[in-house]
Amino acid sequence: MLGNLIDNAMDAAATGAERWVGVSLRPSKNGGIVLEVSDGGDGIPSDLRERVFTQGFSTKPASNHGRGVGLALVRAVVAGVGGTVELSAHPTTFTVTLPPARGRRSP
């Protein structure tokens, strides 16, 4: 999951005027984890922000590398453990919130 988000951010940053990628990890208020991956790319147009999570959809050129799978898989895995994935702009930031591990208490 993290690798896919970073790979996507690296690809996006490579085409932007500002070439940077940021990754942060912090505990959530309920004892889970918040992971953010941001980039200095050109951004995702607002009309495509939900579509990027659809399997088979990609903003990248078609190739033999199976485009359009990564973000759909990220969302499915995160939802499968009871977490969420949010996308915001300026800069483009994917925020993944994961719940606490089972059997683990909040601080």
Helices and strands as residue ranges (DSSP letters): H 2-15, E 21-27, E 33-39, G 46-48, G 51-53, H 70-80, E 84-88, E 92-98
